[in-house]
Amino acid sequence: MRVARSLVVVALLPLFAACQLLDGQRESASHVGQTRMQGQLTAADGKLVFQPCQEQRQLVVNDVGGTSILQEAATLADEQGKLFADVRGKVAGDRLDLTQLYRVERSGTACDDPNFKLLILRTTGHGPEWNVKVSGKGMVIDREGQPPLAVPYIEDQLGDGRFNLSSEANNQRIELWVAPQRCVDSNTGSVQHMSAELRIDGQVQRGCGYFGGSRND
């Protein structure tokens, strides 16, 4: 289903029956044997330790993917030295061989986010504030000073991990361009694994993004 020029339209919530455009649970060949996990990062004895959400086990991080997570964590760490991280890797005993970093941020509540598993993609930006939540039921756009806008969309794969989500609902041309690129949130300092650009009727706003729990890339 994840092919160039996908022309399947995702239903508009709540006006149309939902259908799934993106096969979020299909595991790519490069991810075999690996697990995506969210949890807390803590520095201890010169090492970075990862504790998965709602678990007691602690895993020493071995950055085999060259994600620079140690440097990112050192930059973001609060006074308690604790951070939230969304990562992918292979667990080997008490070690996490980390291959991909989706995001790292200061947060004490991210493990309890009820919407994470439902989302395919989330993007945010500032000046003015905006965010887009993408799920199997559509794309919801929130912009400062305007009511939320729910629209159907089509996905266009562009190669090299880049893709575009677009809609022409409500007599508006809406495009969300996403590329795999380290992106730092200008307000919070959080690091996310994708850059994003929202275009509505020619107006361009830029920000960062990450895959939600419904997309297993």
ZISULZI-V899103 format. One record per backbone hydrogen bond with DSSP energy under -0.5 kcal/mol. NH is the residue of the N-H (numbers start at 1). CO is the residue of the C=O. If there is no record, write none. Layout:
BEGIN
nh=NH co=CO
nh=NH co=CO
END
This chain:
BEGIN
nh=3 co=1
nh=6 co=3
nh=6 co=155
nh=10 co=153
nh=13 co=137
nh=16 co=12
nh=19 co=136
nh=21 co=19
nh=24 co=22
nh=26 co=23
nh=28 co=216
nh=31 co=28
nh=32 co=29
nh=34 co=31
nh=35 co=89
nh=37 co=87
nh=39 co=85
nh=40 co=51
nh=41 co=83
nh=42 co=49
nh=43 co=81
nh=44 co=47
nh=47 co=44
nh=49 co=42
nh=49 co=47
nh=50 co=59
nh=51 co=40
nh=52 co=50
nh=53 co=38
nh=55 co=52
nh=59 co=50
nh=60 co=94
nh=61 co=48
nh=62 co=96
nh=63 co=61
nh=64 co=62
nh=65 co=98
nh=66 co=63
nh=72 co=68
nh=73 co=69
nh=74 co=70
nh=75 co=71
nh=76 co=72
nh=77 co=73
nh=78 co=82
nh=81 co=78
nh=83 co=41
nh=84 co=105
nh=85 co=39
nh=86 co=103
nh=87 co=37
nh=87 co=85
nh=88 co=100
nh=89 co=35
nh=90 co=97
nh=92 co=95
nh=95 co=92
nh=96 co=60
nh=97 co=90
nh=97 co=95
nh=98 co=62
nh=98 co=96
nh=99 co=88
nh=100 co=88
nh=102 co=86
nh=102 co=100
nh=103 co=86
nh=104 co=191
nh=105 co=84
nh=107 co=105
nh=112 co=109
nh=113 co=110
nh=114 co=112
nh=116 co=113
nh=118 co=115
nh=119 co=115
nh=119 co=116
nh=120 co=134
nh=121 co=134
nh=122 co=210
nh=123 co=132
nh=124 co=208
nh=125 co=130
nh=126 co=206
nh=130 co=125
nh=131 co=142
nh=132 co=123
nh=133 co=140
nh=134 co=121
nh=134 co=132
nh=135 co=138
nh=136 co=118
nh=138 co=135
nh=139 co=151
nh=140 co=133
nh=141 co=139
nh=141 co=149
nh=142 co=131
nh=142 co=140
nh=144 co=129
nh=146 co=143
nh=149 co=141
nh=150 co=148
nh=151 co=139
nh=151 co=149
nh=154 co=166
nh=156 co=164
nh=158 co=162
nh=159 co=162
nh=162 co=159
nh=163 co=178
nh=164 co=156
nh=165 co=176
nh=166 co=154
nh=167 co=174
nh=171 co=168
nh=172 co=169
nh=174 co=167
nh=174 co=172
nh=175 co=199
nh=176 co=165
nh=177 co=197
nh=178 co=163
nh=179 co=195
nh=181 co=179
nh=181 co=193
nh=183 co=192
nh=185 co=183
nh=185 co=190
nh=189 co=185
nh=191 co=104
nh=192 co=183
nh=192 co=190
nh=193 co=102
nh=194 co=209
nh=195 co=179
nh=196 co=207
nh=197 co=177
nh=198 co=205
nh=199 co=175
nh=199 co=197
nh=200 co=203
nh=201 co=173
nh=203 co=200
nh=205 co=198
nh=207 co=196
nh=208 co=124
nh=209 co=194
nh=210 co=122
nh=212 co=120
nh=213 co=116
nh=214 co=119
nh=215 co=212
nh=216 co=24
nh=216 co=214
nh=217 co=215
END
